[in-house]
């Protein structure tokens, strides 16, 4: 019996405290003392200014256990068809397989002008100095529209590191006001290793590309891009099988021999072709690959040219071959992997904003969508309920029939529905502010600035308007 108990203990590592206690029946054993000491640990009282949220609600299991069904919502082929419909109908999505090889100057300038324009309201630099017309004129010179030929030959590249895409070819930050330091208004979005780029223009200083990825066009530093042949890039992009990053972020293995592949940050949804030891051998830059996944990672050569290096990602990392199967419990699982992450406007702060958050969650299932909340909410990329400003009854009815994973849109923001408790709908979202009326009818304003679980009904856009009054669309991705 003693041998059997030890064997059970080894198998029961996931419940180590209970198993160790059962393995040794001696009352004074070290394991028994350990259990006693755990029970005596003092845990600080959980205190929060978020209404209606208990500590248990911050665990994904709380919401998974409340699911009524967990059926697969879309098959792989149906997701392919959903994406194809989005690319064919949405002007904010770019099917790079069909992207032209040559564009007119007017077409390229039109894309540049979507982002490289002076703000319509006053802006300041982080030191408080106003952004003046002379500053915008300097930025316009950096954009160098006049250097574009009448016919622009499109170049092609792959992103090789997590990087920001910007309104102008500059790292300078501008703010809406001096108290709004977290939101850099020149920050557009993030780009991630392995994303394809159609490269359309070069900045005056030669340090930036103006480029298009699958759902955005903006300026990207050349250092983060490797330029290659279109056919080679497409073959790599469509190569199967592939490994998908399913953690919030993972890193490639440390590599002392090849710095370009060492501890590269890969965000949720990044997809890379899988290789085998039959392809690369049993020594990848000094490490045996048998306990790792081997991927083909794009890297930048000395002249900015595209190269590929076999790269290792440990099997203990949060990754999966292929894509995740799309059903509600896994949507919740993926969303809660970001819980508590700091808010990052346009993927700033090594994080993400509200649409970056939902976009990365759904990308781990292979579902692609427009970048910005307004573009998402107004698009037809999924079945959508729309509401007129005064249509309170329709909103109330819709909130009674939400599905886990539904996306709820208010001006400038998107939230994901995760379930209800005592008739109250709850959401997870990447959000900055927190406003609501207390029980004594006083108005409370706080901050969240991160991925947060909140009830929906108490939240206010302003003293006069609730979140619910602001809902203009609800999407069910099914």
HELIX and SHEET records of a PDB file:
HELIX    1   1 UNK A    2  UNK A   11  1                                  10    
HELIX    2   2 UNK A   13  UNK A   15  5                                   3    
HELIX    3   3 UNK A   16  UNK A   23  1                                   8    
HELIX    4   4 UNK A   30  UNK A   39  1                                  10    
HELIX    5   5 UNK A   55  UNK A   58  5                                   4    
HELIX    6   6 UNK A   60  UNK A   64  1                                   5    
HELIX    7   7 UNK A   76  UNK A   89  1                                  14    
HELIX    8   8 UNK A   96  UNK A   98  5                                   3    
HELIX    9   9 UNK A  105  UNK A  115  1                                  11    
HELIX   10  10 UNK A  133  UNK A  143  1                                  11    
HELIX   11  11 UNK A  145  UNK A  147  5                                   3    
HELIX   12  12 UNK A  222  UNK A  224  5                                   3    
HELIX   13  13 UNK A  230  UNK A  238  1                                   9    
HELIX   14  14 UNK A  259  UNK A  261  5                                   3    
HELIX   15  15 UNK A  277  UNK A  280  1                                   4    
HELIX   16  16 UNK A  289  UNK A  291  5                                   3    
HELIX   17  17 UNK A  328  UNK A  336  1                                   9    
HELIX   18  18 UNK A  345  UNK A  347  5                                   3    
HELIX   19  19 UNK A  354  UNK A  363  1                                  10    
HELIX   20  20 UNK A  373  UNK A  378  1                                   6    
HELIX   21  21 UNK A  392  UNK A  399  1                                   8    
HELIX   22  22 UNK A  467  UNK A  470  1                                   4    
SHEET    1   A 2 UNK A  72  UNK A  74  0                                        
SHEET    2   A 2 UNK A 326  UNK A 327 -1                                        
SHEET    1   B 2 UNK A 102  UNK A 104  0                                        
SHEET    2   B 2 UNK A 151  UNK A 153 -1                                        
SHEET    1   C 2 UNK A 124  UNK A 125  0                                        
SHEET    2   C 2 UNK A 174  UNK A 175 -1                                        
SHEET    1   D 7 UNK A 187  UNK A 191  0                                        
SHEET    2   D 7 UNK A 163  UNK A 166 -1                                        
SHEET    3   D 7 UNK A 217  UNK A 221 -1                                        
SHEET    4   D 7 UNK A 208  UNK A 212 -1                                        
SHEET    5   D 7 UNK A 196  UNK A 202 -1                                        
SHEET    6   D 7 UNK A 155  UNK A 159 -1                                        
SHEET    7   D 7 UNK A 225  UNK A 228 -1                                        
SHEET    1   E 5 UNK A 306  UNK A 314  0                                        
SHEET    2   E 5 UNK A 292  UNK A 300 -1                                        
SHEET    3   E 5 UNK A 271  UNK A 275 -1                                        
SHEET    4   E 5 UNK A 242  UNK A 245 -1                                        
SHEET    5   E 5 UNK A 319  UNK A 321 -1                                        
SHEET    1   F 2 UNK A 249  UNK A 251  0                                        
SHEET    2   F 2 UNK A 265  UNK A 267 -1                                        
SHEET    1   G 6 UNK A 383  UNK A 386  0                                        
SHEET    2   G 6 UNK A 473  UNK A 476 -1                                        
SHEET    3   G 6 UNK A 407  UNK A 410 -1                                        
SHEET    4   G 6 UNK A 413  UNK A 421 -1                                        
SHEET    5   G 6 UNK A 424  UNK A 437 -1                                        
SHEET    6   G 6 UNK A 443  UNK A 455 -1                                        
END                                                                             
